[in-house]
Amino acid sequence: MRINTTNENPITVGGERLEEMDSFTYLGSVTDREGGTDVDVEARIGKARAAFNMFRNIWKSKEIRIETKFRIFNSNVKSVVFLRQE
C-alpha cells in the first residue's frame, strides 16, 4: 500500500509484483490508503461495543459491586480501544 504518494511504479520483490491493498490491519490498527484514522477509529469503536455487549448480564446485575464492574470495564472494554504503550 502506498500512502499519499504520486509514484505509481510497481513494487517488485524477487521479480514478482506485489499486490497493492486499499487498507490492512497491523497490530490491531487499521491503515488505509489516505493515511487517515477514520477507519481505525470506527473499527476500534465497533470492537469496544462488541466487548461491552458481551458483559451485558454483568452490567445489569445488582449482585456485582460497581467497583468490580469498573475493573471488568477497564480490563476488557477499554483495552480494545486504547493501545497500551510502555
Long-range contacts (C-beta under 8 A, 24 or more apart in sequence): 1-31, 1-33, 2-33, 3-31, 3-33, 3-34, 3-35, 4-34, 4-35, 27-83, 28-83, 29-83, 44-80, 44-81, 45-81, 47-80, 47-81, 48-77, 48-78, 48-80, 48-81, 51-76, 51-77, 51-80, 52-77
